[in-house]
Amino acid sequence: MTDDLLARHRAVMPSWVATYYGDEAIELVAGSGRRVTDSAGRSYLDFFGGVLTTMLGHDIAEVREAVERQLATGMVHSSTLYLIRQQVELAEKIAGLSGIPDARVFFTTSGTEANEAALLFATNHRRSNQILAIRNSYHGRSFGAMAITGHRSWSASGLSPLSVSWLHSGDRLRGRLAGLSDADHIDAAVEDLREVLATTTAGDVAALIAEPIQGVGGFVHAPDGLFGALKKELDGHGILFIADEVQTGWGRTGDHFWGYQAHDVQPDLVTFAKGIGNGFALAGVVGRAELVNAVPATSFSTFGGNPISTAAGNAVLDYVLEHDLQHQAKTVGKILLDGLRAGAGDAGIVGEIRGRGLMLAVEFVRPGTTEPDPAATVRVVDECRRGGLLVGKGGLHGNVLRMGPALTLTEDEAREGLAILVDAIRRTDAAGS
């Protein structure tokens, strides 16, 4: 039973390994397409995809068959000390899609590890441990990645191997740059960068790392073109730009294949994870050869880019491209975004509805203010579950509902989920009035 499993979970797992829905936590036991089933036999439309990870949906034949073919060879592991055909083939595809000339790819098992690797490359190349990061960001749970995470809820330690200076986020609802036009926002952000470089660094900064759309931060994103403007300033100092595409990559934003492409910029390093494995542990970094090769010691990866995960990755990437899922994300995402604004935009608890493609968020506030309302957010998330829809939660204040459905989401499924979501918001808004 789920209750028994929850008690067992609490008895042996760390207290900080949280589950959604409190004492009503659910166990997912089956999945097909965009739907999952819990241990009580209840079916849900999945709008969160294991935190934007099951990018194609559940039990996709092409991915399953690719993995089964690799399993049938009996070769499920060798480490990178031996040639791995699936790894090389996937690296060739990613290098070509990155836009980076003479690119190199290093595979890892998670986005956290990918960001750690990117930091290693940048700091070695620049011979500096100084990093620029963005407030409200999230880059992982390891020692280095936590140091560049501008989100106190996810920063478990103030200790750091890096010297980090912080730039303002692209938050349009509150904060120092809120309320500005796009052009004024970009100008202010560039001035902020200049001031930070002049006042809080020793000058030889290694890199700026940034998410084109902040994931855990609640899908906050700055105006298009911002990172291109920042990169011009960075280039004058020799500072590298790392784009964290762990959540934005592979066409999810609809308008572009990579999130950074909205900013007229070419990163020096790009990190990726989550959706590329569609549930299999796969992540990595792609970047300029001189940077990725800037590791002065011999190394290898035990599990990164293993035959099973890269067999899945090849199938996932081929599927995304062959089925033009970027276009699907744009089309279906517009249905959700427009429908949310029309159906719930005037609710008192709704502070902002934002997003791009199939990366959508609703921020909840106390009516008539911009004061965050995390309690209302929890109620909406719970109402969605009761209605048969799984969504996520995030934001700096825990008051943002996040949605990252599979890129294969159909228009009918989008409208089905939209109806549940609008009803959940309306119920919660009415209950609080």
Secondary structure, DSSP 4 states (H G I P E B T S, - for coil): -HHHHHHHHHHHS-TTS--TTGGG---EEEEEBTEEEETTS-EEEESSHHHHT-TT-BS-HHHHHHHHHHHHTT-----TTS--HHHHHHHHHHHHHH--TTEEEEEESSHHHHHHHHHHHHHHHHT--EEEEEBT----SSHHHHHT-B-GGG---S--SSEEEEE----SSSSTTTT--HHHHHHHHHHHHHHHHHHSS-S---EEEE-SSBTTTTSB-PPTTHHHHHHHHHHTTT-EEEEE-TTTTTTTTSS-SSGGGGGS---SEEEE-GGGGTTS--EEEEEEHHHHT---S----SSTT-HHHHHHHHHHHHHHHHTTHHHHHHHHHHHHHHHHHHHHTT-TTEEEEEEETTEEEEEEB-TTS--B-HHHHHHHHHHHHHHTEE-EEESTTS-EEEE---TT--HHHHHHHHHHHHHHHHHHHHHH-
